[in-house]
Amino acid sequence: MDSDTEYIAGMDQISRSGEGKRYHLITFGCQMNEHDSEIMAGILENIGFEAVADLSEADLIVINTCAVRKKPEEKVGGLLGKLKPLKEQKRDLVIAVGGCMTQQAELAQYIKQRFSHVNLIFGTHSLTHFPQLLEEAIIKGGTVVDLEENQDLREGLPIRRTDRYKAWLPIIYGCNNFCSYCVVPYVRGRERSRPLEDIVNEAHSLAREGYLELTLLGQNVNSYGQDRPETYDFADLLLELDKVDGISRIRFMTSHPKDLSPRLIETVARGGKICEHFHLPVQSGSNRILEVMNRRYTREHYLDLIRDIKLQIPGVAVTSDIIVGFPGETEYDYLDTMQLLEAARFDNAFTFIYSPRRGTKAAEMTDHEPRAQKERRLQKLSEIQQRISLDLNRELVDLVVEVLVEGRSKSNPVMLSGRTRTNKLVHFPSTLELTGRLVPVKICEARTWNLIGEEAG
């Protein structure tokens, strides 16, 4: 039974079991997690549940977890502790915990034992039968645990999108890279590319619904198609999506440097709708550390990619991820990373202190560096990146850029906020009528993390 058929069969049994009930959904982690939460919301509303903003008013609380770093796991533990008094007040309240953290059997068992007020624990592959699991948790009592290993592509599931003009569009699930520090292949499974035709059809459907911007999702979008019998690749997919009428922008994340081909760079350069932005995690500037990380490229190859991207795509923005304090990192390794940061000149880089993940090879490595040393290194990298980000943003002052207006600024109610094609955040004064429109904006002021502008005549 495929995932779509399985879901429909489940719906026949569950019917409108959530009628008159309200749910509150909390999401930790990456864009793929956000998309999974949109599917959960779609499923819940399909069986009668209604979303509610106030957690205390919910009949069902769903927590979608992340396992990439320790901090999100700690937040989940703290949240579950805070929910216990609410559960004691509302005996019929159902609490469900799912996602990457709970796909790990050891952590699922820990949650079951430590937080007995949780009714349902489910993994990343359980969405196709989420309604049945929920019904079982409500009827059975105790804690229902489901760590399904089935890795179907989940076509045809209902979805409640959180944005009216921008949509997530997954193209490949899972990961085959097994970087030594990363738990994703263990919780998301092996790579499974969606058929090109299905992705293009969904893009046409989103265009008809009025969506202007699509973000193609995958742990490594550059390996799209490598697991399929057909001969198409990620560049072919981008070329097909670039033809979809009604869509104005196409983004993608995340790209692995080892699979970034010259043809893909050329495709982005030639595409009319493909945004001039690469998120290309480097993780370290040290060849020795890159090898231990199992990244399968060198700093020289990475910098060659950056050079080619910037030569072929004028005005492109490149962002990255960097890990500080990886086991065995020396001061020389760290200096290599600092030098790469200066050479690459990222528009932004997300820097993190290494976080051991259960079951990964890196978690077994000896780590002698004190925490204070890692924090010092992180702070220095952040200072360098902030300087570079501000320098690059200053180059945009007096230029006119296209902004997709997202709505009122969260920090200043008299300003609107939106993003450029290069994914830079822009604030400018105007009226809410511009929300959801592509607006030319002249940049008047550059800041480290955003730009200030005014409507261009």
N, C-alpha and C positions, 0 to 999 in steps of 0.2 A: 504494500500500500504506500503510495507516495504521500508527501507531506500535505499537499492540498486536499487529497481524498481523505486522509486521516483526520484533518481538521474539520472538514464538513461532516464526517461521520460523528465526530465528537460533538459538534454543534447540535445535531439531531437529538443527542442524548441529553445535553445540558440545557438546551432551549434558552429561555430568558431567566436563568436562575439568579441573576443579579438585579432584577427589576426592583426599583425602589431603594437600592443600596448605593452607597457612595464609596469611591476609592481615592487614595492618595498615593502617588508614585514618586519615589525618590531615586535619583540616578547618580551614581559615581562613575568616573572614568572617561573613556574616550568617546569619539563620535560614533563608533560602532555600537557601543553601549547605549548611547542616546537613541540610535535607530532601533535597537532591540526594545527599548522602553516605549517607543512609538508603536511598535507592534503589540506589546503587552496592553497598552492603552486601547488600541483598536479592538483587540480581542475582548477586553473587559466591557467596553461600550457595546460591543456586538451582542453580549449576553445580558445587557440591561443596566450595567453599572454606570454611574455618573461621576465625573471627576469633581473633586472638592479641594479647595486650596488650603483649608485649615485641617491640619493633621488630626486634631482632636474630634473633628466631626465625621471622620471616615469610619466605615464599617469594615474596610479592607485597606491595609497598608502594605504596599509592595516596595521592596528595596532591591534595586539592581546594582550589584557590587562590582568592584574592580580589584584586580590582583597584581597589577604591574608594580606597585610599590607598597611599602608597609603602611604608610600614612592613611590611605583610603581604608585599609583593613581595620586600622585602629578607630577610624571614624565610625565604621559600621558597628564595631563592638560598643562604642560609647552610645550610639543611637539606640541599639537594641536594649541597653541597660536603662535608658531613659523611657523606653516604651513599656517597660514592665508595669509601672504604676497605672498607666492608661489601660493596659490589658486587665488589670485587677479591677478597675472601675467599670470597664465595659467587657463583660465576660464573653459576649458574642463577637468581639473584635477579632478579625483574622489577620495575622501577620505572616507575610510570605517574604522569603529572602532568596534571591536568585543571582545568576551571573557568574563571572569568572572566578570570584572568590569561592563560591559554593560548589563549583565544578570540581574542586579539589576535595577528594574524599576525606582527607584528614581535617580540613577546615570545616566541611559540612558536619562531620561528627562532633567537632568542638562546639559549633553553634548549637547543635541539638542537645548536647549535654549541659552547656553553660547557660543557654537561654531557653529554658523549657517552655516559655510562653510563645515561642515561634511555632506556627502551625504547619508551614510548608517551606521546605528547602529544595530548590531545584537548580539545575545547571544550565549551561549555555545552549545545550541541544534539546531542551525540553519545551520550547515554545509551541511546537505543533500540537502538543497535547496539554497545554497549560490549562484550558477549561476543565478537563477531566481531573487533573491534579488538584485544582482548586476545589472542585466539588467533593473529591475524596477527603481533602483536609477538613472541609466544613462538616461532613457527615461522620468521619471516622473518629475525630478527636485525636489528642496526642500530636505527634509531629510526623508528617509525611515527608519522606526524602526520595527524590528522584534525580539520579545523576546519569541520565540517558546518554549513551555513547553514539546513538544514531546521528549521522551528519548529513541529512538531506538538505537541499538548498532552500527550503521553506518558501517556495513560490506560492502566491495566492493568498497569503494571510492578510487579514484586515489590518489597517493601520490608521492611527490618529496622529497626523503630523502637527508638530508644535509651531511651525512657521508657515506663513501664508504665501511667501514668495521664494523661499529657499528650501530645497529638499535634499535629504540624504539619499543616495542611490548606491547600494552595495553592489559590487561587481565580482568580488572574490572573497570567500570566507576562509579562515584558517591561515596557517603559516607553516612553511617547510624549512625555515632557516636555522632554527635551533641556536640562536645566539646564546652564549654560555650563561648570560645573566637573566634571560627572559623566560617567563612562564607561559607566554601566549600559545605556543604550539601545543602545550599540554592541556590547556583549558578551551582552546578554540578548534583544535584538531588540525588535520592536514589541509592543504590548499584545495579548494573546490571552486572553480570558476563557473559563474553563471553563463548560460548560452548567450552569445552576442545578440541574437534576435530578441530574447526576452528582455535584455537590458534596453535595447533600442525601443522596443514596444512600450516599456514602462516610461521611458523618457518622453515619447509622444503623448502618452496619457497624462503625464505631469504637465506638459506644455498646454494641453487642452484645459487643464484645471487652473491655469494661470500662473504656474511657477516660472520664474525667470532664471533662477540659478540652480544648478545641480552640482552636488559635491559627490564624486565617485569615491566609494569607500573600499578599503582593503588593508590588511596588515602590510601587504606589499603589492600595490597595484601594478608595479612593473613586471611582475611574473604572471599577470593575467593571461589566460589561455594556454599556458604551458602544460597544464594537466588535462587538456581536452584533445580529442582526436582531430579536430579541425586545425587548420594552419594559421588562424588569425592570432594577433597579439594585441597588446595594449594600444599601440599606435593605431592599428586598424580600428579598434573600438572608438578611439577618440575621433578619428576621421568620420566614422558613421554618425556619431553623436553631434558632430559639428554641423551636420546637415539638417538637424531637427528644427523645423520651423517653430517659432514661439519661444524657444530657449535663447537667452541672451548671454549666459555665462556658464562655463563648465570648469569646475575645479576638481582636483583629485588629491588624495592622501591615503596612505603614506608611501613614498618612493624609497626603495632600497638602492643604495649606490651601485651594488654589484650587478644589478639588472637594468640600469639606466642606459639605454642604447642611444647611439647617435641618431637613429631614425626617430626616436621619441622626441629628442630635442628639436629636430627639424619639423616634426609634426606640430609641436606646440608653437614654434615660430611661425608656421604657415597658417595655423588655425584662426578663424575669425572669432570664434566664441570661446576658445580655450584660453583660460586666464594665464597671465604671465607671472606665475608663482609656482615655485617648487618647494615643498617641504622635504628636505633631504637629510635625514639624521646621520651625523658623522660619528657621534658617541665619544670618540677620542682622536687626538692628533698624533698619537704614538703608534708606530707600526707594530711595536712589540705588544702593546695592549690590544690593538685591533685584532692581532692574531689570536691572543688568548680569549678575546671576546667571540671569536669565530665569525667575524664580520666579512671576511673573504674579499677585502680590497685593501689597498695601501693608502697612506695619506697623499702620496703623489698622484695616484689614480683619482682620488677624490678631488683634489685641487684642479686636475685637468678637466674634470667634469664641470666644476664651477666656472672655469675659464671658458669652456665651450658654450655653456648656457648663457653666460653674460655677453659673449661675442655675438651669438646668433639671435638673441632676444633682447633688444634694447629696452631698458627700463624694467627688466625682470626683477622680481623680489625672490630671494632665497632665504629660507628659514631652516633651522636645524635643531637637533637635540644633542646634548653633551652630558656624559656621566663623569662625575668627579669622584675620586676615591675608590676606583675599582681595585679589587684585591691585587696587591703587588705593585700598584702604581707608585713610581718613584718621582722625585722632584724633576728629574730629566724628562720623564714621560709627561708630566704636567706642563713643563715648559714647551714641549712639542705641541701640546694642545693650545696653549696660549699663542704660539706662533701661527698655528693654523687659523685660529680665530681672527688674527690680524690680517692674514693673507686672504681668507675667504670673504671677509667683510659681509657677514650675514645681516639681513634686515632685522632679524631677531633670532635669538637662540635660547631655547628652554634648557636651563642647566639644572642638574639634580645631583645630589649625593647618592652614590651607589646604595641600593637597598637589596639585601639578600632575599632570594625567593626560594621557597622550599622546592626541592626536586631538581633544581638547575645545577649545572656543573660549577658555576661560580660560587654557589653557596657552600661548596666543599673546600674552597680555596682558603689558604691562610691569609689573614688580613691583619697587619701589624700597625697600620697607620692610626694614630689617635683621631678621635672625632673632631677635635679642635683644629687639627691640621687640614682635614677635609673641608671644614667650614671656612677656613681661611682661603683655601684654593677656590672654593665656590664663590666667595665674595669678590675675589680679585677678577675672576672670569666675568662675573655679572657687571662689574664696573667697566671692564673693557667693552663688553657688548653694549652697554647703555651708551657709551661714547660713540660707538660705531652706528648704532641705531639712530641717534640724534643727528649725526653727520649726514647719513643717507636721507633722513626725513627733511633736512634743511635744503637738500638739492631740489625738493619739490615745491618750495616756496615760489609763488607767482605763476606756477603752472596750473592749467585747468585739467582736472581729472574727472572721470566718470564715477559717480557714487550711486550704489544701490541703497536707497534710504530704507532703514529698518524700523524707524520710529523715533520716539522721544528719547533723548539722552538720559541715561540712568543717573548721571551725576549733575546734570544741569537741565531743568525742565524747559528752559527757553530755547534749547538747542535740539536739533535733530541729529541722529547718528546714522552712519552707514559705512560701507566698505568699498574701497577701490577694487579694480580688477586684480591688483597686486596684494589684496587682502589687508590694506592699511585702514585703520579706523579713522574716520573723519567726522568732526562735529561742526555744524554750521547752523545759524539761525534761520528758521523758516516755519511754515505751518504744517500740521499733520497731514494735509491733503497730499503731500509729496510722498508719503509712505508707500513703499512698493513700486516706486518709479526710479528710473535711471536718470540722474540729474547731473549736469555739469557744474562742478564746484571749483572755484579758484582758491588755492591754498594760500593763506595769509600768515600762518604761524606754524612752526614745527616744534613738536614736543617729542620726548623720548618714545612714548608709547602711542601717541595719536597725533592728528593734525587738526588745525582749526582753519576753517574756510568760510567762504561766502558764495552764494549762488552766482554763477557766471552769467553775464548778459548774453 
